[in-house]
Amino acid sequence: MNVHRRPAMRQTETELAQVLRTGPFHLALRTALSVRGLPLQRVQHHLAHRGVKLGVTSLSYWQQGVRRPRRAESLRAVRALEEVLALPDDSLLRLLRDGDAPADGDRPAGRSYRSLMEASGSVERLLAAMESPVDGGLHTVGHQERVRIGARRELAGRTSQHVVRAHRDGVDRYLAVHRGDPGCDPSRIAVRALENCRTGRVRWDLDAGVLVAELLFDTRLRSGETYLFGYGFDDGTGGASGEYVRGFTFGGGQYVLQVGFDEAALPVRCRRFAQASAGAARGAREDLTLTGRHRTVHLVEESVRPGLIGVDWDWE
């Protein structure tokens, strides 16, 4: 877990040698990247110099175990990875046996249960490090969120206008959580305090792609008082985005989500969905219409219940 911009602790050569013997593939790859200290963008650059085209998103999915290289061109990329990461010949390739992870040509059905659980655990640790109570002393009255998807299909950023009500005296801050897409670098994500607040401490977990920002209010609230504030995150550090998900620990309040797409990268289909929990099946999806003029879709949840709400989309 990265705190105060200190680099994450790397694993050792001994650990790498062990996992190259025992596998699985995704853990061996992730350990090799950690030991060599190479960010995914740099690995992609080295591969390109060897004539191998591989996206940062694919690399991220491979190291998370969400996808598994099986195609001929993907296996060629794995062989090149062994060279880039200075690993013994065939050390990664021999770990590629049949498993449960989807093949690299398949589109994952949203974010994996494992990745959501890892992110959830990271958020809990980051909040604990900032000495925050579970609910922060605030209930949401209304939350309007705007998400921007860029020309490279990336999560470019998002802004929020948030209305909260204090349920105890003395509350003077809110902890905002941002989770990037695979391949993101939370240390490069900018936090913007837009209205009636200022930025305090910022913490992140590099492996989980999670950032927590402290937003300090201009006043201390008394129990029952409401407060309106605005904030945002400038991201653009991850790979292609296929969905935006918002999790709610507590129910209550209205939530409005708007997702806008760059005119150079418009999806062919958008849907809203809901899940009772990270491990639960997604409920029936509802198609959303992308307006030609504004290139946006939106959803409105009048009274939020605990769980997950989001929008996903297909690029082709």
N, C-alpha and C positions, 0 to 999 in steps of 0.2 A: 504494500500500500504506500503510495507516494504522498508525503506530507511536507509542506513548505518547500516544494520543488526540489527535494532531495531525490537523486536517482534511486530507482528500485533496486533492491539487493539482487545481484545476479547469482545464479546457481554455479556450482563448481564443475571442473572437468571430471572429477570423480563421479558426480551425480549424472553427468552427461554420458559417460562411458557405461554406467549401470543401465540407464534407460535405453540406450542404443542396443543393449543386449536383450532387455526384457520387453521393450515396447510399452504401450501401444504407439503407433506411428505419430499421432497428433501430439502426444506428450513428449516424444523424442524430438520432434521438430520444434516445439515450443521451448524445450530446454536448450536446444542448440542455439536458437535465436537469443535466448537470455545470456548464455555463456559467451557468445560472440559479441553481444552488445549491439546488434544490428537492428535498427528499426525496419519495419516492413517496406517502407518506401525506398530505403537504401538497398535492400535485398532485390527489390524489383529492378532497380537501376543496374545492379551487377548482372542479373539475369538477362536484361535487354542487351548488355554488351556481349553476351554469349549467344545472342540470336534467339533468345527464348522470351516470348511475350506472355506474361502472367500478371493478372490484376492483383492489387493489394487486397481486395475483398476475398479473392480465392485463397490467397496465402493465409488470411485471417481465419477463414472457415476451416482450412486444413489444420491449423494449429489448435483450433477449438474443438475439433472432432465433429463439426457440423457437416462437413463434406469430406469425401475421401477420393484422392486422385486414382483414377482407373483408366482413363483414356490414354491412347498412345502419346499424344502431345503432353498430357499431364505427367506421365511417367518420365518423359524426356526432361520436363521441368524439374522433377524430383532428382534426377541424376545430376542436373546442373546445380541444384541446391546443395547437394553433397560437396560439390567443388567449391561453391561460394562460401559455405560454412566450414570448410576444411575438415570434412568428415571422411572416414574410411569409405572406399568404394562399396556400393551396395548396402551400406549400413541402414539407410532409410528405406530403400527399395524392398529389402527382404522383410521389413515389418508390414508391408502392404499386403496383408492377406484379407480374406473376406471378413466383413464385420457388419455392425448394425448401422454405421453412419451412411447417409445417402451418398450416391456417386456424385462426382463433381459436375455432372451435367444437370443434376436435379436442382430445382429451386426449393430451398428449405421452406417448410410450411410455417412461416413466421420465425420468430426468434425461438431457439431451442429452449426446452425446459431447463436444461443444465445452465445455459447462459443466463437465463432469467434468475435462477436461483443464486448463481455466483454474483450477479449484479446486486440482488437483494441483500446478500450477506455483506457485500462491500459497503453498501449504503448504511447498513446497521453499524458497521465498524466505524465508518466516517462520522456518523451522527454521534456515536458514543464518544469518539475522540474530541468532539466539540461540546460535550457535556449537555446534549440536548435531550429533554424528555421525549417520550414517544410521540406525543401529539403537538409539542411545542407550545401548548397553552392556547392554541388558536383553532377555530372551526372555519371552514370555507363557506362563505355566503354565495360567492360567484367567482368564476374563473374563466376568462376568455384568453385563448391561446392561439397564436398565429405561427405556423411552421413554414419555413421557406426551403424548397428543394431547388438546387442550383442546376446550371447547364451541364454539369458532369454527373447529374443524377444524385448528387451528394446532399446530405442534410447540411444546408448552408447556415441555418440558425433558426432561432425561434424567439418570440417575445410573448410576455404575459402581462395582462392586467388582472389583478387579483384583489378581491374584497374579502376580508376576514373579520371574524368577531372573537374577541378575547373571552375566555371563560375563567380567567383568574386575573388578579391584579399584577401589574408590573411587567407585562410582556412587551418587549421592545425590539424583537427581531423575528425573522423568518428564515428557515433554511431551505433553499431551492436546490433540487436535484436535477442534474442533466445526465442522460446516458446517450453516448454517441453510437454510431453504427460500427460494425467490424472494421478494424484498421484505424480507428480514430486515435488521436493523441490528446488526451484531456489536458495535458500541460500547455497546449497551444490554444485551448478554447478560451475566448475572452468573455468575461462577465460584465454586463452593463446594468447599472442601476439607473432606471429611467425616470421614475416619478416617486416622490415621497419616501425615498430610501437611499442608502449609500452602501457600497460594498465593504464587507468586513473580511473575515477569514475565508480562504478558499482551500479546499482539500480535494484530492482525487486519488483514484486507484487506477494505475496505468493498465494493468492486465484486464480489468473488468470494463474499462472505458467509461468510468463513472466519475462525475465531479459533483461536489457539494459546495454551494456558495452561501455565505452568511449575508443576509440583507438586513441592515440596521435601520430601524424606523426613526422618524424625527421626534417621536414622543413615546412615553411609556403609557400603555393602555390600561384602563381600568376594566374590571370584569363587565362584560356586556357591551363595551364600546366596539365600534366597527372601524376599519382602517382600509383605505384603498392605496395600492402601490403598484408600480410597474417595473419590470426587469426583463433582461434578455440574455441570450447566449449566442455568440458568433462562433460557429463550429467550422464546417468545411474541411475537416481533417480526415474523414473516413471515406470508405468506398461507396459504391452505389447503394442507395437507400431503397427499401421495398415496403416500408411501413413506418408508422409512428404510433407508439403505444404510451398511454398514460395510466399509471397505477394509482389506486386509491386505497389507503389503509382504513379510512373512516368514511361513512356515508354522509349525505347531506349536501345541499348547495347545488347550484346550476353549473354545468361545464359546457363550454362552447369551444370546439376545435375547428380551425380553418387551416387547410393545407394548400399552399400555393406553389405552382410549378413554373420554372423558367420556360419561356416560349420555345427555347431550343431543345427542350427535353420534356415532352408531354407524354404521360402514360396513356395506355389504350383502355384501361379499365380501373376504376377505384371502388372500394367497398368499405363500409363500416363494419365493425365486429365488437363483440364483448366476450369476456371470459370471467368466470367466477374466481379463478385463481390461476397462477402461472402454469400449474400442471393440468388444469382442466381443459376439456375440448372447447374450441371456440363455438359460440352460438351461431345461429343462421346469419350469414352475411347479407347485407343490404347494399345494393348498388347505389353509388352516388354519381350525380351528373357533374361533369367538369364543364364549367361555364366558359364559353369561347372568349369572352371579353376579358375576364379577370383571371382565367386559368386556375381556378380554385375549386375545392370541394369543402364541405363543412358538415359537422354534426352538432346536434344540441341534445344534451342529457339534462332534463329538467331537475331531477333529484338523483344525485350520484349514489350508487351503492358500492360497498367494498368490492374490489376486483380490478379488472383491466378493461379499458376502452381504447379503441384505436381505429385507424384507417390504414388499409394496405392497398397496394396498386401493382399492376402488371405493366412492364415496359414494352412488351411485344408479345 
